[in-house]
């Protein structure tokens, strides 16, 4: 897998991704502490609204910005996005009101909604062989999972010697380092897309999704991932602390089990996809996720004691593994069903559509979980996930030939 790092351009881009991810992780910790300083016991409301603003920015901004910058070379787009993110992180320690957090977070996440799809779209042009590209996807999945474990530990270590305000400086360093690495990377020469009206550019990625059966299936699988991930991300702390009466360490342990399952599958994915078709791997994962979540609802409702805890740990690891069977290969579908010219708009559409699913399932998992309990809300999310699975199976027939729609 590490052989792809022999490609100097990709190695620099991967390093930029890692540094930016660590900076973003520090930002998450610092933002929570800043919200508590400003709002006290209402910090949860501030953070909840900030996360909602983040999702709205992801859903609305990615296609819009892609349409606006479609004729600009990708390198300056990436560097400009990192500069904006760094400047916003530099401003965050100065805020004194909650509304200022909301405004700055919207700008920062809009820059992220510009950077991430553009970054993802350039990797297939750097690694043109599918085998190398698959290994890069596995490395990227590992990077995200490792960041979720490493950033909180790094933040905890820094907080023993400095104020949380300085964590924002770590974020600035991360984005600055990313910008420098991107600027030093040799990008492939890609001809700009043909000139088209703004609305045509704006909807190009979404039209590609509806035209290609694989991508229509991916829309269903996005819903499956969002339904299960929402339960894990939103309600793990509630499950451990309120339902099971366990410690904060166990919250980290359960989230770590989820990440470990994802990393194990990400490591094995290159070899697996050489033997088994994407369709089989992803659709099996799409079926397993709701079934595993249904088993989780049963454990929450009927289980007890140490055996219940051990089973939930194993189940969270399996959920992480099943999630990786969809997330890791998904960009292979985007690559196959796009051209060099419309690839940024297709990746932007995936970024927007996938986060639209989270915009639905996050509030559902949180508000409904508080109203009716964790086992019932898990059952509701199972129904949502199964709907996505059915859509994916109906859309992705085994005889489908990938089609790339010109923009």
C-alpha positions as CSV (number, residue, x, y, z in Angstrom):
1,X,0.0,0.0,0.0
2,X,2.8,2.4,0.9
3,X,4.3,2.0,-2.6
4,X,2.1,4.8,-3.9
5,X,4.1,7.2,-1.7
6,X,6.9,6.6,-4.2
7,X,5.0,9.0,-6.5
8,X,6.4,12.4,-5.3
9,X,3.3,14.4,-6.2
10,X,1.0,12.1,-4.4
11,X,3.3,11.8,-1.4
12,X,3.2,15.6,-1.0
13,X,-0.6,15.8,-1.4
14,X,-1.0,13.0,1.2
15,X,1.3,14.8,3.6
16,X,-0.8,17.9,3.1
17,X,-4.0,16.0,3.9
18,X,-2.5,14.5,7.1
19,X,-1.2,17.9,8.3
20,X,-4.6,19.6,7.6
21,X,-6.5,16.8,9.3
22,X,-4.4,17.2,12.5
23,X,-5.1,20.9,12.4
24,X,-8.8,20.3,12.0
25,X,-8.8,17.9,14.9
26,X,-7.1,20.5,17.2
27,X,-9.8,22.9,16.0
28,X,-12.6,20.6,17.1
29,X,-11.2,20.3,20.6
30,X,-10.5,24.1,20.9
31,X,-13.9,25.0,19.5
32,X,-15.6,23.0,22.2
33,X,-13.6,24.7,25.0
34,X,-14.2,28.1,23.4
35,X,-18.0,27.4,23.3
36,X,-18.0,26.5,27.0
37,X,-16.1,29.8,27.8
38,X,-18.7,31.8,26.0
39,X,-21.9,29.9,26.7
40,X,-21.2,27.8,29.8
41,X,-23.8,25.1,30.3
42,X,-25.4,26.1,26.9
43,X,-22.2,25.1,25.1
44,X,-23.9,22.1,23.7
45,X,-26.4,24.3,21.9
46,X,-23.7,26.5,20.5
47,X,-21.7,23.4,19.2
48,X,-24.9,21.8,17.9
49,X,-25.8,24.9,15.8
50,X,-22.1,25.2,14.7
51,X,-22.2,21.6,13.4
52,X,-25.5,22.2,11.7
53,X,-24.0,25.3,10.0
54,X,-21.0,23.1,9.0
55,X,-23.3,20.6,7.3
56,X,-25.4,23.4,5.6
57,X,-22.1,24.8,4.2
58,X,-21.0,21.4,3.0
59,X,-24.3,20.8,1.2
60,X,-24.9,24.2,-0.3
61,X,-21.4,25.5,-1.0
62,X,-19.5,22.6,-2.6
63,X,-21.5,22.6,-5.9
64,X,-21.8,26.4,-6.0
65,X,-18.1,27.1,-5.5
66,X,-17.2,24.3,-8.0
67,X,-19.3,26.0,-10.6
68,X,-17.7,29.4,-9.9
69,X,-14.1,28.1,-10.0
70,X,-14.4,25.4,-12.7
71,X,-12.1,27.2,-15.1
72,X,-9.5,28.0,-12.5
73,X,-6.5,25.6,-12.2
74,X,-6.9,23.3,-9.2
75,X,-3.7,24.2,-7.5
76,X,-4.6,27.9,-6.8
77,X,-8.1,26.8,-5.7
78,X,-6.5,24.4,-3.1
79,X,-4.0,26.9,-1.9
80,X,-6.6,29.7,-1.6
81,X,-8.9,27.4,0.4
82,X,-6.1,26.6,2.8
83,X,-5.2,30.3,3.2
84,X,-8.8,31.2,4.0
85,X,-9.1,28.4,6.5
86,X,-5.9,29.5,8.2
87,X,-7.0,33.1,8.5
88,X,-10.4,32.1,10.0
89,X,-8.6,29.8,12.5
90,X,-6.4,32.8,13.4
91,X,-9.5,34.9,14.1
92,X,-11.4,32.3,16.3
93,X,-9.5,33.0,19.6
94,X,-10.6,36.6,19.4
95,X,-14.4,36.0,19.4
96,X,-16.5,36.9,22.4
97,X,-20.0,36.1,21.1
98,X,-21.7,33.0,19.9
99,X,-22.9,34.6,16.7
100,X,-19.2,35.3,15.8
101,X,-18.5,31.6,16.1
102,X,-21.4,30.8,13.7
103,X,-20.1,33.3,11.0
104,X,-16.5,32.2,11.2
105,X,-17.4,28.5,11.1
106,X,-19.6,29.0,8.1
107,X,-16.7,30.7,6.2
108,X,-14.2,28.1,7.4
109,X,-16.4,25.2,6.4
110,X,-17.2,26.8,3.1
111,X,-13.5,26.9,2.4
112,X,-13.3,23.2,3.4
113,X,-16.2,22.5,1.1
114,X,-14.1,24.0,-1.7
115,X,-10.9,22.3,-0.7
116,X,-12.0,18.7,-0.1
117,X,-13.8,17.8,-3.4
118,X,-11.1,19.6,-5.4
119,X,-8.4,17.7,-3.6
120,X,-10.1,14.4,-4.0
121,X,-10.7,15.1,-7.7
122,X,-7.0,15.7,-8.5
123,X,-5.8,12.4,-7.0
124,X,-7.1,10.2,-9.9
125,X,-5.2,12.5,-12.3
126,X,-2.0,12.1,-10.2
127,X,-2.4,8.3,-9.8
128,X,-3.8,7.1,-13.2
129,X,-3.5,3.4,-12.5
130,X,-6.6,2.0,-10.7
131,X,-4.4,-0.3,-8.5
132,X,-2.4,2.7,-7.3
133,X,-5.6,4.8,-6.8
134,X,-7.2,2.1,-4.7
135,X,-4.2,2.0,-2.4
136,X,-4.4,5.8,-2.1
137,X,-8.0,5.5,-1.1
138,X,-7.1,3.0,1.6
139,X,-4.4,5.4,2.9
140,X,-6.9,8.2,2.9
141,X,-9.4,6.2,4.9
142,X,-6.6,5.3,7.4
143,X,-5.6,9.0,7.6
144,X,-9.2,9.9,8.6
145,X,-9.4,7.1,11.2
146,X,-6.0,7.8,12.6
147,X,-6.8,11.5,12.9
148,X,-9.8,10.8,15.0
149,X,-7.6,8.9,17.5
150,X,-4.4,11.1,17.3
151,X,-5.9,14.6,17.4
152,X,-7.6,14.3,20.8
153,X,-4.4,12.8,22.3
154,X,-2.3,15.5,20.8
155,X,-4.7,18.2,22.1
156,X,-4.7,16.6,25.6
157,X,-0.9,16.7,25.6
158,X,-0.8,20.3,24.5
159,X,-3.4,21.4,27.0
160,X,-1.1,20.3,29.8
161,X,1.4,22.9,28.9
162,X,-0.6,25.7,27.2
163,X,-4.0,27.4,26.9
164,X,-6.6,26.0,24.5
165,X,-6.4,29.3,22.6
166,X,-3.0,28.1,21.3
167,X,-4.6,25.0,19.8
168,X,-6.0,27.4,17.2
169,X,-2.4,28.2,16.4
170,X,-1.8,24.5,15.7
171,X,-4.7,24.6,13.3
172,X,-3.2,27.6,11.5
173,X,0.1,25.8,11.3
174,X,-1.7,22.7,9.8
175,X,-3.4,24.7,7.1
176,X,-0.3,26.7,6.3
177,X,1.7,23.5,6.0
178,X,-0.9,22.1,3.7
179,X,-0.8,25.2,1.5
180,X,3.0,25.0,1.3
181,X,3.0,21.3,0.4
182,X,0.3,21.8,-2.3
183,X,2.2,24.8,-3.7
184,X,5.4,22.6,-4.1
185,X,3.5,19.8,-5.8
186,X,3.7,19.2,-9.5
187,X,0.1,19.0,-10.8
188,X,-0.8,17.2,-14.0
189,X,-1.9,19.4,-16.9
190,X,-5.7,19.2,-17.2
191,X,-7.5,21.0,-20.0
192,X,-10.3,23.2,-18.6
193,X,-13.9,22.2,-19.3
194,X,-15.8,23.7,-22.2
195,X,-17.5,27.0,-21.4
196,X,-21.0,26.6,-20.3
197,X,-23.8,28.6,-18.6
198,X,-23.5,28.9,-14.8
199,X,-26.6,26.8,-14.1
200,X,-25.3,24.0,-16.4
201,X,-22.0,24.0,-14.4
202,X,-23.8,24.1,-11.1
203,X,-25.9,21.0,-11.9
204,X,-23.3,19.1,-13.8
205,X,-22.3,16.8,-11.0
206,X,-25.8,16.1,-9.9
207,X,-26.8,15.3,-13.5
208,X,-23.9,12.8,-13.7
209,X,-25.2,11.1,-10.6
210,X,-28.7,10.6,-12.0
211,X,-27.3,9.5,-15.4
212,X,-25.0,6.7,-14.0
213,X,-26.5,3.6,-12.3
214,X,-23.4,3.2,-10.1
215,X,-23.7,6.7,-8.8
216,X,-27.4,6.4,-8.2
217,X,-26.6,3.4,-6.1
218,X,-24.0,5.4,-4.3
219,X,-26.7,7.9,-3.3
220,X,-28.5,5.1,-1.6
221,X,-25.3,3.9,0.1
222,X,-24.7,7.4,1.3
223,X,-28.0,7.2,3.2
224,X,-27.0,3.8,4.7
225,X,-23.6,5.3,6.0
226,X,-25.3,8.4,7.3
227,X,-28.0,6.4,9.2
228,X,-25.5,4.2,11.0
229,X,-22.7,6.8,11.5
230,X,-25.3,9.2,13.1
231,X,-26.1,6.6,15.7
232,X,-22.4,6.1,16.5
233,X,-21.2,9.7,16.4
234,X,-24.2,11.3,18.1
235,X,-25.3,8.7,20.6
236,X,-22.1,6.8,21.7
237,X,-21.6,9.1,24.6
238,X,-25.2,8.8,25.6
239,X,-25.1,5.0,25.3
240,X,-22.0,4.7,27.4
241,X,-22.7,7.3,30.1
242,X,-26.4,7.3,30.5
243,X,-27.6,3.9,29.4
244,X,-24.7,1.8,30.6
245,X,-23.4,4.0,33.4
246,X,-19.8,3.6,32.4
247,X,-16.8,6.0,32.4
248,X,-15.5,8.6,29.9
249,X,-12.6,6.2,29.2
250,X,-15.2,3.7,27.9
251,X,-16.6,6.4,25.5
252,X,-13.2,6.7,24.0
253,X,-12.8,2.9,23.9
254,X,-16.0,2.4,22.1
255,X,-15.3,5.1,19.5
256,X,-11.8,3.6,19.2
257,X,-13.4,0.1,18.5
258,X,-15.4,1.7,15.6
259,X,-12.3,3.3,14.2
260,X,-10.3,0.1,14.5
261,X,-12.8,-1.8,12.5
262,X,-12.7,0.8,9.8
263,X,-8.9,0.7,9.7
264,X,-8.7,-3.1,9.5
265,X,-11.0,-3.1,6.4
266,X,-9.2,-0.1,4.9
267,X,-5.8,-2.0,5.1
268,X,-7.3,-5.1,3.4
269,X,-9.3,-3.2,0.8
270,X,-6.7,-3.1,-2.0
271,X,-6.3,-6.8,-2.0
272,X,-10.0,-7.5,-1.6
273,X,-11.0,-5.3,-4.6
274,X,-8.5,-7.2,-6.8
275,X,-10.5,-10.4,-6.1
276,X,-14.1,-9.1,-5.6
277,X,-16.0,-6.5,-7.6
278,X,-16.8,-3.1,-6.0
279,X,-20.5,-3.9,-6.4
280,X,-20.4,-7.0,-4.3
281,X,-18.2,-5.4,-1.6
282,X,-20.3,-2.2,-1.3
283,X,-23.7,-3.8,-1.5
284,X,-22.8,-6.4,1.1
285,X,-21.6,-3.6,3.4
286,X,-24.8,-1.7,2.7
287,X,-26.9,-4.7,3.8
288,X,-24.8,-5.5,6.8
289,X,-24.9,-2.0,8.3
290,X,-28.7,-1.8,9.0
291,X,-28.6,-5.4,10.3
292,X,-25.8,-4.7,12.7
293,X,-27.5,-1.6,13.9
294,X,-30.7,-3.6,14.5
295,X,-28.6,-6.0,16.5
296,X,-27.3,-3.0,18.5
297,X,-30.9,-2.0,19.2
298,X,-31.5,-5.4,20.6
299,X,-28.4,-5.3,22.8
300,X,-29.4,-1.9,24.2
301,X,-32.9,-3.0,25.0
302,X,-32.3,-6.6,26.3
303,X,-28.6,-6.9,27.2
304,X,-27.0,-6.3,30.6
305,X,-23.7,-6.6,32.4
306,X,-20.2,-7.2,31.1
307,X,-21.4,-9.5,28.3
308,X,-23.5,-6.7,27.0
309,X,-20.5,-4.3,27.0
310,X,-18.3,-6.9,25.3
311,X,-20.9,-7.5,22.6
312,X,-21.4,-3.7,22.0
313,X,-17.6,-3.3,21.6
314,X,-17.6,-6.0,19.0
315,X,-20.6,-4.6,17.3
316,X,-19.1,-1.1,17.1
317,X,-16.0,-2.6,15.5
318,X,-18.1,-4.5,13.0
319,X,-20.0,-1.3,12.2
320,X,-16.8,0.5,11.5
321,X,-15.6,-2.3,9.3
322,X,-18.9,-2.3,7.3
323,X,-18.8,1.5,6.9
324,X,-15.3,1.2,5.4
325,X,-16.5,-1.2,2.8
326,X,-18.6,1.6,1.4
327,X,-16.5,4.7,2.1
328,X,-13.1,3.3,0.9
329,X,-14.1,2.2,-2.6
330,X,-16.7,4.9,-3.3
331,X,-14.3,7.3,-5.0
332,X,-13.5,4.5,-7.5
333,X,-17.1,4.8,-8.7
334,X,-16.7,8.6,-9.0
335,X,-13.5,8.1,-11.0
336,X,-15.0,5.6,-13.4
337,X,-18.1,7.7,-14.1
338,X,-16.4,11.0,-14.7
339,X,-14.0,12.6,-17.1
340,X,-10.9,14.8,-16.4
341,X,-13.0,17.9,-17.2
342,X,-16.1,17.2,-15.1
343,X,-14.5,15.2,-12.3
344,X,-14.4,18.1,-9.8
345,X,-18.1,18.7,-10.2
346,X,-18.8,14.9,-9.7
347,X,-16.7,14.9,-6.5
348,X,-18.4,18.1,-5.4
349,X,-21.8,16.5,-6.0
350,X,-20.8,13.5,-3.9
351,X,-19.5,15.7,-1.1
352,X,-22.8,17.7,-1.1
353,X,-25.2,14.7,-1.5
354,X,-23.5,12.6,1.2
355,X,-23.5,15.4,3.7
356,X,-27.2,16.1,2.9
357,X,-27.8,12.6,4.3
358,X,-26.0,13.5,7.5
359,X,-28.0,16.7,7.7
360,X,-31.1,14.4,7.9
361,X,-29.8,11.7,10.2
362,X,-27.8,13.7,12.7
363,X,-30.8,15.7,14.0
364,X,-32.9,12.5,13.8
365,X,-30.4,10.6,15.9
366,X,-30.0,13.4,18.5
367,X,-33.5,14.8,18.9
368,X,-35.5,11.5,18.5
369,X,-33.0,9.7,20.7
370,X,-33.6,12.1,23.5
371,X,-37.4,11.8,23.0
372,X,-37.9,8.1,22.7
373,X,-34.7,6.4,23.8
374,X,-31.7,4.9,22.1
375,X,-33.1,1.4,21.2
376,X,-36.2,2.9,19.4
377,X,-34.2,5.6,17.6
378,X,-31.7,2.8,16.5
379,X,-34.7,1.0,15.0
380,X,-35.9,4.1,13.2
381,X,-32.4,4.6,11.7
382,X,-32.4,0.9,10.7
383,X,-35.5,1.7,8.6
384,X,-33.8,4.7,7.0
385,X,-30.7,2.6,6.3
386,X,-32.7,-0.3,4.7
387,X,-34.4,2.2,2.4
388,X,-31.0,3.3,1.2
389,X,-29.9,-0.3,0.8
390,X,-33.0,-1.1,-1.3
391,X,-32.3,2.0,-3.5
392,X,-28.7,0.9,-4.0
393,X,-29.6,-2.7,-5.0
394,X,-32.3,-1.6,-7.4
395,X,-30.0,1.0,-9.0
396,X,-26.9,-1.1,-9.3
397,X,-27.5,-4.0,-11.6
398,X,-24.6,-6.4,-12.3
399,X,-24.8,-5.8,-16.1
400,X,-24.5,-2.0,-15.8
401,X,-21.7,-0.4,-17.8
402,X,-20.2,2.8,-16.2
403,X,-20.9,6.0,-18.1
404,X,-19.1,9.3,-17.8
405,X,-21.4,12.3,-18.5
406,X,-19.7,15.3,-20.1
407,X,-20.3,18.6,-18.4
